[in-house]
Amino acid sequence: MRLIDADNLDRRIYEEIPIKEFGTVKRMARIREIIAEEPTVGGWISVKERLPTSIVNKVLVWLEHEDLNGYLGFGHYEKYKGQEIWYDLEHNEAFSIRGYAVTHWMPLPEPPKEVTEG
C-alpha cells in the first residue's frame, strides 16, 4: 500500500471538488484521481510509474549519466508543445542538454515551521 500525505489529500479534495458534487459518483471518481496523483510519502517515484502533475512541483530528481553512477538534482517537470522536459533548477536548463536522464523523482518535504517559545 502506498503512503500518501493525508493532510494534502484532504486539502485538495475540498479545494478541487465543488460542494455541489459532494456525495455524487462524479465526486468519488475525482477523489480516486486525486489519490492517484498524490506523491508517495518517503520514497522515490519512477518516471515510468508517474510524473509530477504540475510544473510548480519542485522535486528532487535522480539522474543517470554515462559517466556517473548517479546524480541527485533539483528540478521540475514540464510538458510543453508535446515535449516532456525535466529542467535543472540549479543551472536553469534542461537536464538532457548535459546528457542526464531523470529516472526517479521525489516530492520535497514541507519546509520547517518556525517555533516560538513562550
One Martini backbone bead per residue (centre of mass of N, CA, C, O) as a GRO file, in nm:
protein
  118
    1MET     BB    1   0.098   0.035   0.021
    2ARG     BB    2   0.056   0.362  -0.008
    3LEU     BB    3   0.196   0.662   0.106
    4ILE     BB    4   0.018   0.955   0.199
    5ASP     BB    5  -0.076   1.287   0.230
    6ALA     BB    6  -0.354   1.358   0.405
    7ASP     BB    7  -0.364   1.668   0.421
    8ASN     BB    8  -0.333   1.721   0.119
    9LEU     BB    9  -0.573   1.554   0.026
   10ASP     BB   10  -0.792   1.708   0.179
   11ARG     BB   11  -0.739   1.984   0.052
   12ARG     BB   12  -0.788   1.904  -0.245
   13ILE     BB   13  -1.078   1.808  -0.223
   14TYR     BB   14  -1.196   2.089  -0.116
   15GLU     BB   15  -1.074   2.267  -0.357
   16GLU     BB   16  -1.156   2.077  -0.633
   17ILE     BB   17  -1.450   2.015  -0.515
   18PRO     BB   18  -1.754   2.086  -0.543
   19ILE     BB   19  -2.010   2.092  -0.326
   20LYS     BB   20  -2.234   1.979  -0.532
   21GLU     BB   21  -2.059   1.690  -0.552
   22PHE     BB   22  -2.128   1.584  -0.298
   23GLY     BB   23  -2.222   1.242  -0.306
   24THR     BB   24  -2.109   1.164  -0.584
   25VAL     BB   25  -1.977   0.987  -0.841
   26LYS     BB   26  -1.794   1.213  -0.945
   27ARG     BB   27  -1.645   1.256  -0.679
   28MET     BB   28  -1.523   0.972  -0.650
   29ALA     BB   29  -1.360   0.984  -0.909
   30ARG     BB   30  -1.187   1.232  -0.826
   31ILE     BB   31  -1.061   1.110  -0.575
   32ARG     BB   32  -0.909   0.887  -0.723
   33GLU     BB   33  -0.736   1.081  -0.890
   34ILE     BB   34  -0.599   1.229  -0.656
   35ILE     BB   35  -0.465   0.984  -0.527
   36ALA     BB   36  -0.293   0.910  -0.782
   37GLU     BB   37  -0.139   1.200  -0.775
   38GLU     BB   38  -0.016   1.156  -0.515
   39PRO     BB   39   0.249   1.153  -0.343
   40THR     BB   40   0.483   0.969  -0.215
   41VAL     BB   41   0.588   0.890   0.098
   42GLY     BB   42   0.929   0.832   0.132
   43GLY     BB   43   0.976   0.806  -0.198
   44TRP     BB   44   1.058   0.696  -0.493
   45ILE     BB   45   0.965   0.784  -0.833
   46SER     BB   46   0.902   0.660  -1.123
   47VAL     BB   47   0.871   0.778  -1.447
   48LYS     BB   48   0.707   0.518  -1.533
   49GLU     BB   49   0.474   0.558  -1.320
   50ARG     BB   50   0.515   0.886  -1.261
   51LEU     BB   51   0.433   1.227  -1.287
   52PRO     BB   52   0.419   1.529  -1.237
   53THR     BB   53   0.135   1.758  -1.235
   54SER     BB   54   0.336   2.014  -1.206
   55ILE     BB   55   0.565   2.275  -1.245
   56VAL     BB   56   0.552   2.358  -0.933
   57ASN     BB   57   0.700   2.092  -0.888
   58LYS     BB   58   0.948   2.071  -0.678
   59VAL     BB   59   1.216   1.833  -0.715
   60LEU     BB   60   1.371   1.549  -0.668
   61VAL     BB   61   1.640   1.399  -0.860
   62TRP     BB   62   1.732   1.110  -1.047
   63LEU     BB   63   2.032   1.055  -1.232
   64GLU     BB   64   2.164   0.960  -1.542
   65HIS     BB   65   2.503   0.880  -1.659
   66GLU     BB   66   2.765   0.758  -1.836
   67ASP     BB   67   2.988   0.889  -1.610
   68LEU     BB   68   2.779   0.802  -1.382
   69ASN     BB   69   2.603   0.645  -1.118
   70GLY     BB   70   2.479   0.922  -1.011
   71TYR     BB   71   2.234   1.198  -0.954
   72LEU     BB   72   2.148   1.475  -0.760
   73GLY     BB   73   1.861   1.688  -0.797
   74PHE     BB   74   1.690   2.003  -0.897
   75GLY     BB   75   1.347   2.016  -1.018
   76HIS     BB   76   1.128   2.011  -1.314
   77TYR     BB   77   0.827   1.941  -1.484
   78GLU     BB   78   0.746   1.962  -1.844
   79LYS     BB   79   0.479   2.025  -2.078
   80TYR     BB   80   0.567   2.132  -2.419
   81LYS     BB   81   0.448   2.092  -2.714
   82GLY     BB   82   0.472   1.761  -2.650
   83GLN     BB   83   0.710   1.803  -2.455
   84GLU     BB   84   0.931   1.647  -2.228
   85ILE     BB   85   1.067   1.829  -1.942
   86TRP     BB   86   1.366   1.853  -1.749
   87TYR     BB   87   1.463   2.083  -1.508
   88ASP     BB   88   1.744   2.261  -1.400
   89LEU     BB   89   1.754   2.475  -1.123
   90GLU     BB   90   2.069   2.531  -1.100
   91HIS     BB   91   2.117   2.586  -1.442
   92ASN     BB   92   1.874   2.668  -1.626
   93GLU     BB   93   1.820   2.372  -1.767
   94ALA     BB   94   1.816   2.099  -1.929
   95PHE     BB   95   1.934   1.793  -1.855
   96SER     BB   96   1.982   1.687  -2.154
   97ILE     BB   97   2.211   1.883  -2.241
   98ARG     BB   98   2.419   1.707  -2.036
   99GLY     BB   99   2.309   1.389  -2.048
  100TYR     BB  100   2.064   1.360  -1.862
  101ALA     BB  101   1.850   1.116  -1.690
  102VAL     BB  102   1.547   1.083  -1.558
  103THR     BB  103   1.424   0.821  -1.326
  104HIS     BB  104   1.361   0.988  -1.055
  105TRP     BB  105   1.131   1.111  -0.796
  106MET     BB  106   1.074   1.368  -0.526
  107PRO     BB  107   0.920   1.520  -0.300
  108LEU     BB  108   0.923   1.781  -0.109
  109PRO     BB  109   0.931   1.885   0.184
  110GLU     BB  110   0.822   2.057   0.420
  111PRO     BB  111   0.884   2.328   0.565
  112PRO     BB  112   0.980   2.465   0.831
  113LYS     BB  113   0.850   2.562   1.139
  114GLU     BB  114   0.836   2.814   1.342
  115VAL     BB  115   0.937   2.826   1.679
  116THR     BB  116   0.784   2.966   1.959
  117GLU     BB  117   0.848   3.093   2.267
  118GLY     BB  118   0.579   3.150   2.507
   0.00000   0.00000   0.00000
